[in-house]
Each structure stands twice: as C-alpha cells, then as structure tokens.
Amino acid sequence: MSKVEEFEELRPLLFSIAYRILGSVGEAEDAVQETWLRFDGSATRPTSTKAFLSATVTRISIDVLRSARVRREEYMGPWLPEPLLSDPYQDPARSVELADSVSMAALLLLERLSPLERAVFVLREVFGFGFDEVAAAVGRSEAACRQLLVRARRHMEAGRPRFEVVRTEREELASRFFEALREGDVAGLQVLLAADVSMVGDGGGKAPQLARAVSGAGNVARLLAAVFPLMARIDVTFAPHEVNGQPGAIFRDRDGKVLHTLALEVLDGQIQTIRSVINPDKLAHLGPVADAWAIHHEVRQARRPTE
C-alpha cells in the first residue's frame, strides 16, 4: 500500500486514541493531521506503521493536552468534552472497552489523570497495546508505565458507578424521558430521574448556560418541563441521537442549525446526570451552529403573556 492508503486505513484508530486523550473532536482531528504530516515527511518507512502512527499521535496529543489543561482551568463555567456522535473506530474484540471509555462520564474521569497517566490508560486499557508499545509511545520505561497504569486505574475505579444498565433498558428509559420532555410532563420526567440527579450545561461564556448545576429530581423536572415547551413554541426541535455512546439528543433551531446536544447518564435504572453542550465552538463539527443568544431572547419573549 502507499503511504496515503496505509494512513487512511489507520485514521479511525488514530482519531479514537487522540479523542480519548484530549476530549476534543477539533483537537483530535488536528493531532491526526499533524501525525500525517510527520509520517509523510519521514524519509524511512517504519517497521510497523500502526505502532509508529499510534505513538506519534499519542505524543502529539500529550503535548496538546498539557497546554489545554491551562485553558481548561480558566474555562468559564463547567467544562464538558466535545460531543461525539459516532466513534469511527470499531473493534469487536474490545467493544466494551471502547464504549465505556468514550462516554462523557468516562472522559471527565480521565480529566483527573495526568497527561501521561491518561495516555497510558487509553493505550493499554482501551486499545490493548502491549507495554513495550505503550512505553515507546510515551517515552518511559515499561516499569514506569506499569506504575502509571496502576495510578490511573485507581483514579478511574474510584469514580466509576457501581451499577451498570443493559443497553435495551437504557434506550427504553431514554425514550420515555424524551417523550415526557416533548409533552412538558413534570411527573413523567421526575419518575425517571434519580433523587440526586444533576443537570450540567457547558456554554463556555459563549452561549446562555445555567448559572450553576441544577440538582434534585423535582428541580430538574420542573426546569425541563418549563423550558422545552417555550423552545418548541419558537420552532426549536430535537431528535434523539446517541451522544458519546450514551442516549442523547441534538436540538436544532427552525433553520435546522445545531443549538445544543444533550447526553443522559443512566445508572441503576434512573437518569443520574444530564449534560448539555451549547458552546458553539464545541458544536461546529456537527454542522452549522444556531445563534444561541438569539434563541434565548426569543424564549424570553415567548414566556411573556400575550396581550
């Protein structure tokens, strides 16, 4: 195969590695493109193209993450990963690890790790690379990588939920949630929410967002039931769609432009967390983005009683 063919065959894997290290679609795509430039500019062909490209995209992603950490610490409001509608890389032998590691909850847990811990965890636990390959990718000894993995596992396991939900139950629960949301049914929403449910929005100071996370089944249900009918009145629509491997939806304005995404975290038969991304910078990869401030103004106007 030519260099281009080899690279394109591995592109889904490279993107999936970079996205899990960075939590950003745009930054992951940039890392993959930089990997291609280095591969194309190399005078020699590596013994293993997969190992070379995986190591290269990992090192680039680690460097990007180190600088991104500073920006994220100064981020306005809660920071959430950029929504991913479908993972381009599939491996039936590691389907569980791939699905678990791309959820919003897992990516937020990965944020707790150091860049090196995160890279080692992603390469070893998610993609099953050998310790020799992991060590070569991150520039550490195999022994050091084993220690990094132990620390990473400890952090990840401490934050993981104790109860898992089978896919069919999760999808059925999500279907009931979106039907109740469409109808503005407070009681119908509340019965699906965990008592300590939390709703978090990421606007990054570039779009209207919640002043703080909203907690409690009653509070979240009342807020959702109050806001969506007003949005529907100005022709905002939504379509259920998997977001980061979890039940979710994409909201659009009357022109079909993306307003925000919603992702549901389902645990033990109830919705535990609702995460909304409305920051336009994090939605651009999904298509034309709506003017969230204009929508916010229209919703406020719709709330006023007609004379």
N, C-alpha and C positions, 0 to 999 in steps of 0.2 A: 504494500500500500504506500501511497505517497504520504508526505508529512501531513498534508491537509486532511486526508482520509483518516489517518491514524488519530489526529487530534479531534476531528468531529465525532468519531466513534466514542471517544472518552469524554467529550464535552459534558454530557449529563452527569457523570460521576464527579468531574471537577467542580461543576456548579454546586452540586449537592454537598460536597465537602466544604466549599467556601461559604455557602449559605449557613450551614450549621455552626461554623466558626464565627461568622460575622452577624448573623441575624438580619441581614440586609440584602434584598434582591439586587439593588443597584451596585452595591459594593462587591457582591459576589460576582456579578457579571463583569465588572471592571477587573477583578482579580483573575478571572478566566481569560480575559482578553490579554492581560499582561503576561500570563503564562504562555499564551500562544506566541506573543512577540519574542519571548526568550527562547522558546522552542524553535521557532522559525529562524532566529538569528544564530542558533548554535551550529558550529561547523561540523560537529560529530553527531552521529546517531547513538542514543543511549542503548545499553543492553536491553533494558526493559523500559519501553515508552510509558507504560502505565505508572511504574514506580517513579520515573523521572518527573512526569507531569503532576502526579499526586503530591510529590514532595515540593515541587515548585509552587503550586497553588497554595499549599499549606503555609509555606514560609511567607509568601506574599500576604496571605490572609492574617497571619500573626502580626506582621508589621502594620497592616491597616487597622487591626483591632486595637493595638497599643495606642495609636493616635485617636481612634474613635472613642476610646474609654474617656479621654479628657472631655470631648464634646458631650458625651452622654451624661457625665457628671454635672454639666452646666445646662442640660436639657430642661426646657420649661414644661413642668408637669410630668406625669408618668411616661416612661419610655416603654414602648412595645416594639417587638420585631416587625419588619415589613411583612404584610400578609402574603403568603404563598398559596396560590390556588391549586397547583399540582406540582408534585415533585418529579422532575424529568428522569431521575434515575430509579430504576426498579431492579431488584434482585430477590427473586422468590425465596432464596435461602436465608435472607436477612430481612424479610418483610416486617417482622415485629420490631426489630431494632430501628429500621428506617422510619416506620410510622411513629414510634414513641418519641424519637429524637427531633421530629420536625414540628411538634405541637407548640403552641405559644407557651404553655406551662413549662415544657422541657427547655425551650430556648431561654426563658427567663431564669431557669435554674442554672443553665450554662453560663449566664452572665455573672454568676457568683464566682466562677473559676478564674484563675489567672489565664492569660493567653496561652501559655504552654500547656497547662492542665487541660484547657478546653481542646486544644489541637490533639493532644494525646488521647483524650477520651473519645473524641469524634473518630479519629483514625482507627483506634483499637476496638472500642466497644460498639460503634455503629457500623463501620465498614469492614471490620475484621482483618485489618492489616497486621502482619507479623511485627513483633517488637523490633526486629532488625530494620524493617522498612520505616516504622514509626521513628526510631532513633535517627535514621538518616534524614528523615523529613524535618525534624525539629532541631537537629544538631546537638543532641545529647546522647549519652551512653544508654545502652539498653537498661542497665540497672537504675539509672536516673529516671528513665521513662516509666519503669515499673512503680517507682515511688510516686511519680506524678499521677499515675493512674489510680493508685491507692487513695491518694488525697482527693482526686476528682470523684471517684466512686462514693467516698464518704459524704461529700457535699451533696451529690446528686441523690443518694439514697435517703439522706435526712429530709430532703424536701419533697420526695415522691409521695403521691397519695397511697393510702393503704388498700383502697378498694378500686377495682377496675370494672368497667362496664362493657358488656359484649356489644359489638358494633350494631346489631339489629335493634337492641334496646335503646342505644344512644340515638339512633336515627329516628326511632318512633317517638322518643321524648322530644327531640328537636322539632319534629313535625307538629306535635301538639303545641309546642311553645310558639312557633311561628303562626299557627292558626289563631291562637289566643291573642298574639300581638296584632295580627291583622284586624281582629274584631275589637281590640281595646278592652279585652276581658280581664279585669283585675284579678278576680277569683281564679279564673282559668290559668293565669300566669303564676299566681302565688303558690298554687298547689304543686307546681313543677320546680319551684326554687328551693334550694336548701335554706334553712333558717338563717344561716350566716352568709348567704350569697353576697358576692361583691361585684359591682359593675364599675369598670375602669375604662376611661377614654384617653386616647393619645391624639392631641391636636398639635402639640409642639409649639404652641403660641402662634400657629399659622392658620388656625381654624377654631371655631367655637368648641369648647370642651367643658366637661364637668369641672367645677371648681375643686372637687375632691372626689375620691371614690365614694359611691353610694353603697351602703351595706344594709342587710336585712331584707327578708323576703317581701315584707309589706311595702317598704320604701321603694325597692326596685320595681316591684309590680305596678305600684301606683304611678311611678315616673314613666315607665314604658307605656302604660295604658293611656297616659295623658298626652304624651308627645307624639306617638305614631299616628293617631287619627288626625292630628293637626298637620303632620307631614303629608299624609295621604290627601288631605284637602288641597294641597298645592301641588299635587301630582307626583310626589315622591313615591317610588315603588321599590320593592325589594324582591329578590329571587334567592331562595335557599341555594347555597353552594358550599361545598367543603372548603374550609379555610385552615391551612396548616394541618391537614389531616383530620380536622375536627368538624362537627356540624357548624354551619355558619350561614351567612347571607351577604349578598352585595346589594347596597342601597344605591339607587340612581335618581337623578332629577328628571324633570319632564322631558329633557332632551336626550336622556339615556346616558348622561355623563356620570361617572362614579362619584358618589358622595362620601360613602364610608363603607367599611366592612365590619361585620360582627362575627365573633367566634365564641362558641359555647364550650365551656369545660364541664363535662358531665362526670360525676363521681357518685358511686353508691346509689344510682337511680334518681339523682336530682342534679339540677344545674347548680354548680358551685361558683363559677365565675363567668362573667360576661365581659368580653374585651372588644372594644371598638377602636378602630384606627381611622381617624378623619384627617390627619396631617396630609395635605396634598402632596408633599414631597415623597411620602411613602405609598402613594396610590398611583403615581404616574405610569408604572409598568403595567397597570391594569387597563389603561386606555385613557381617553380624555377625562379630565377631572372637573367636577362641578365646582361652582363658587359657593363654598360652604357658608360664607358670611352673608351672601345674598339669600340663601335658603333660610338661614337663621332669622334674618329680617322678615322674610315672608311668613315664617311660622309665628313670629311675634304679632304680626298684623292679623294672621288668621285667628289668633287667640282672642282678639278683641271682639266683643259682641257686635253684630251688625245692627245698624240703626233702622 
